Amino acid sequence: MGLAKLIVRVLAIVGKEVTEITRRPGAILSLILGPFLILAVFGLGYQGIKRDLATIVVVDPTSKLPTDVATYKDLNVRGLQVIDVMTDRAAAEARLRDDQADVVVVLPVDPIGTVETGKQAELTVIADVTDPVLANYTGFMAETLASAVNREIFRIGAEQGEQYAITISGRDLSSVPPEVIASPTKAVMQNLAPVEPTIVGFYGTAALALVLQHLAVTLIALSIVRERSSGALDRFRASPMRATELVAGKVLAFGLLGGGIAATSTWLLVSVLGVPMLGSPAVIALVIGLLLLASLGLGLLISVVSDSERQAVQLALLTLLASMFFSGFVLRIEEFQPVVQLAAYLLPVTHGIALLQEQMLNGTITHPWQLIALVGIAAILLTSSWTLLWRELRPG
């Protein structure tokens, strides 16, 4: 008898939970369709191909090297797209810092003269990256470029009908070491970034933005849903409390909580993990404040459309899942289809990650429009949530 009662009680709980779930179709849809849609968008939108690095070639004006773009495009270096040839290295580096190019390649002034001395001519490849993965990829592209230039030198020697191992353009190289003859040029990588790219620095700041968004979304969404289920919103409807006051109070409360957590987390990143903070603390605080404001607006919207605490948690987790896939946390945004890139920029964390990484690791903001985007996202989400909540609290 005891076992039978145990089974009955367990089955009663099972029936209760199943009935509660099936009574809310929104929860079922978010459980099934949510992850499926995110994975479908990821599978269809991810191109799986890295964008060719926009490259500027710098040629010394005193050298006899060609200055037309077509010559360097004909090298067909996979992964590099030559967009311009310049004679001013400083101007090329300025364009690199302004994000008008990904790589600057500085050609040696007299490569053959350098080889005659028994040394390899250096191809200086300059980048400005704090992403350690992109830094390694750029270094690999630099080696590929050097190999392509070496092949071109061999091709020119073969076309001239000369024995390359002995001469290049009529110059006797019989005394040059064989390893230099075999590889006349080598790539030298330079990174203009003020700090050495590290996994902890780059992904630590990205994780901070991701955690802050999820924290803000979850806390404010659960707060509103719990007040609805407990009947507090019904009491607000009969009281002088208005939607504006409720939204302002919630945003201020959880904004202060999120700000305190952000300050503590940032201090731990800098003091314990050694992540640099090159930017202004005031600007970093502004970025974090805008990220929290936009995230709280997103959480408010989730709370308004959710009919239960369970559904609010599900939607918050789906938001986290989408943010990990599409915000640039794992994969660079430009590797997705344009329509997916557009959707990615609707997530507050996308701008939060980019701005925090630039401020903490570079000390500058390359794309100020992302600050404006965070302001716009926060304004739209908070206004939409306030409108829906105002309708809910409006006396019947």
N, C-alpha and C positions, 0 to 999 in steps of 0.2 A: 504493500500500500504506500509506503514512504517513497519508493522509487516512482510509482505512478503519479503521485502528487508532484514530485520534483519535475517530472517530464511535462505535466500539465502546466505548471508555473512557468517553465522555460518556454514552452510553446505559446503561452499567453503573451509573454514579453516579445517573442518573435512576431506574433500576429499584430501586436500593438505598433511595433516599429515599422513593419511593412505597410500597415494601414496608414500610418502617419506620413510615410514617404509617398505612397500612391495618391494620397489626398492632395498633394502639392505637385502638380505636373511641372511647374517651373523648376523644382529641385531635380526631377528626373531628367529634364532637358539639359540642365547645366551639368549633371553628372555624365551624361552620355555624349551630348553634342559638343559640349565645351572643349574637352581634350581632343575630340576628333577634329573639330574645326581648326584648332591651333596647329595640330600636327599636319592637317591637310594644307593649310596656308604655308607652313614651313616647308613641306615637301615640294609644293608647286612653286613657291616663291624663291627658294634658295637656288642660286645658279650653280654653285659649286666651283666657280671659276674666279680666281683672283683678278681684279682689275689691273691692267698694265699700268706700271708706274710712269706717270708723266715726267719726262726727262728733259732737262736743259743741258746742252753740250756747250762747254766753254772752251774756246780756241784762243790761244795767245795771238795777238795781232802781229807779232814779229815772226811767228812760225809760217811755214808754207803749207799748212794743213788746210783742207777745204772748209769753207764756212757756210755751205748750203745744207739745208735740212735733208734733202733727198739723199745725199751721200751717206749720211749716218742712218737714215731709215733703211737703206739697202743692206745694212749689216744684218737686219732681221734678227735682232736679239729678242728672244721670247721673254715676255714679262716687262719689257721696257718700250715705251712709246716716246720717240723724240718729238718734242713739240716746238723746240726753238734752238738756234745756235747763236751764242753771244760771245763777245770778246771781253766783256767786263765781268770779272768773277764776283765782285762785290754786289753788282746789280742782280746777278743770277741768284746769289745767296739771299738777297732781300726778297726776291720773288718766292724763294723756297720758304722763308719765314712767314710770308703772307699767304701761304697755302695755295699758291698758283702753280706749284710743281711739287712732285714727290722726291725727286732726285736731281742733283746737279753733278755732272761728270766733267771734270777738268782734265783736258788732254795735255800730255807732256809737250814742252816747247820744242825739243829736238830729240825725238825718240831714238833715231838712228845714232845720233851723236852719243847718247847715253849708253846705248848698247855697245858702241865702240870702246867705251871705257871698261867694259866687262860687267856692267850693272844692268838690271832690268829697268826699263822705263816705267814710271808709275802713272797709272790712271787713278786720279783721286776722285772717289765717289762720295758725295756729301749728302747727308740726309738730316732730317730734323724730326726725330720720332722718340716717343717715350714708351711706346708699346714694344715689349721685348720680342714678341713674335714677329712683328713687322720689321724690327731691327735685324733679326736673323734672316728674314726673307730678303731684305734689301742687301745684306751682305752676300747672300747667295747670288742675287742678280748681278752684283758687282763682279763676282768671279766669272759668271757667265759672260758678261760684257768683255772682260779681259780675254777670255778664250776666243770670243768672236773676233776681236781685234787681231789676235795672233793668227787666226785662220786667214784673215784678210791680208796680212803681211805675207804669209806664205803664198797666197793666191797671186798677189802682185809679183812676187819673185818668180813664180812659175810662168806667168804671162810674159815676163821680160826675158825668159829663156835662160836665166842665170842660175847657177848653183847656189841656192839660198844659204847653204851651210858655209859658203865662202864669202859671198858678197850680198849686199843689199844696195840697190841703186848705184852700183859701181864702186862701193866702198869696201875695202878689204877687211873682213872680219875673222880672218883665220886664227887670230890670237885670242878671240873671245871665247870664254868657257862654253862648253857644249850645252849646259843647262840654260844659259842665257840665250843661246841661239835657238834652242827648242822652245823657249817661252820668252820672247823679247819684252813683253809687257806684263805687269802685275797690277792688281787692283788694291788700292789703299782706301779703307773705309774711314770716313769721318762723320761724326754725329754732332750737329749743332745744338742738340738738346742740352739744357743746363745740368741735367742729372743723368746718370747711367740708367738705362732701362732695366727695371727689375720686375719680377713677377709680383712681389709683395706690394711695391709701390703702385703699379698700374692697376692690378686687380683688387687691391685693398681699397682704393678710393672708389672703384666701381661697386664693390660689395657694400660700401657704406651707403651709397645712393640707393641701391636696391633694397637694403634693409630698412632704410628710412621710409621709402615709399610703402613697403608692405606693412610696416608698423603703423603708419598713419591710416592707411586704408582699412586695416583690420580693426583697429581700436575704435574708430569713429563709427564704422559700419555696425559693429556689434553693439555699441552703446545705444544707437537709435533703435535697432531691432529689438533689443531687450526692453527698452522703454515702451515700445509698441505692444510687445507681448505681455508686459506687466500691467498695462492699462494706464501708464503714466501719460502717454500722448492724449488719451481721452480726457484726462484731468487738465492737461494743458489747454485743450480745446475749450473747456469751460472756464478757464482762468484768463487773466489779462495777458498771459504769456503769448507772444507772437512768434511767427516763424523766424523773423529777423533776429530776435533776441536769442532764440534757441540755437540757430546756426552760428551766430557770433560767439555765444558761450562755449559751444562744443569746439569750434575751430580754435578759439583762444586757449581752452584748457588742454586739448591734445597737441596744439602747436607748441605750447610751453613744455609739455612733457617730451615731445619729439625733439625740441631744441636742446633740452638738457641731455637727452640720450645722444644726440648728434655731437654736442660739445665733448662729452665724456669719450665717445668712440673716436673722435678726431684726435683728442689728447693721447689716447692709447696707441693709435696708429703712428703718431709722430714720436712719442716718447719711448714706447716699448718696441715697436716694430721698425722704427727708424725711417718711416716714410717722410720725405721732405715736404715742407710747406713753404713754397717760394712766393706764393701770392699773398695779397693783402688779407688779413683775417676778417676785415670788414666785408670784402667782396665775397669771400668764402661763406661768411654768415648770411649774406644776401642770397647766394645761390641755394644754400640749405633752406633758408626761410621760404623762398619761392617754391622749391621742390616740395616742402611739407605742405604749403598752402594748396598747391595743385593736387597733391596726393589726398589731402583731406577732402577736397572737392570730389575726387573720384570715389572715396569711401562713402561720402554722403549720398552720392548718386546710387551706389550699390545698396545702401541701406533703404533707400526709398523704394527701389524696384524689388527688393527681397521680401518674401512673405514669411520668412522664418529665419531663425538664427543659423540653422544648418545651411540654408541657401546662401546667406551672406558669407559664411565661411568658404563655401564652394566657389563663389564668384571672386572672393579675395585671393584664393589659391590659383584660380584660373588667370587672374591678373598677374600674379607672380610668375606663373608658367610662361605666359606671353612675354613678360618683361625679360625673362632670362633668355628666351629665343631671339627676340627682335630688337632689344634695346642697344645692342652692341656690346653686351656683357661677355658673350661667348664668341660670337661671330660679328665681323665688321658689317655695318649696315649696307655699305655699297656693294656687298656681295649678294644682295637680294634683288629681286625684280623691282622696278621703279614703283609699282603700286604698293608693294609691301613696304618699301622704304617710306612712302608717304604715311602709311598706317603706323609705322614704328615711331614717327615723329609726333604722333598724337599721344604717346605715352609720356608722362612727366619724367620718368626715370631716364629716358633716352637723353634728354637735355641735361638732366642732373649729372649723369655719368660723364658726359663730354665736358661740361663746365667745371666739375670738380677736378677731373684729371688735368685739364689745362691750367687751372689756378694753382693746384698743389704741386704739379710736376714741372710746369713751364713758367708760372707766374704771370701769365697773360691770358686773355680771352680772344681766341682767333675769330670766333663767330659770335659777335654780340647779339645777333638776331635770336639766338637760343634763349637769352634772357627774356626777350620780348615774347617768345613762344611760350615760355613758362607762365608769364603774366597772363597771356591770352587763354591758355588752357585752364588756369586757375579761375579766371573770370567766368569762362563759359560753364565750367563744371559747377562752381558755387552758385551761379545764377540759375542754372537748370535745377539743381537740387533744392534751392530755396523755393523756386516756383512750385515744384511738386510737393514739397513739405507744407507750403502755405495752403495749397488746396486741401491737403489732408487735415490740417489744423483749423481750417475755416469752419466756424460754427455752422451746424446744419440748419 
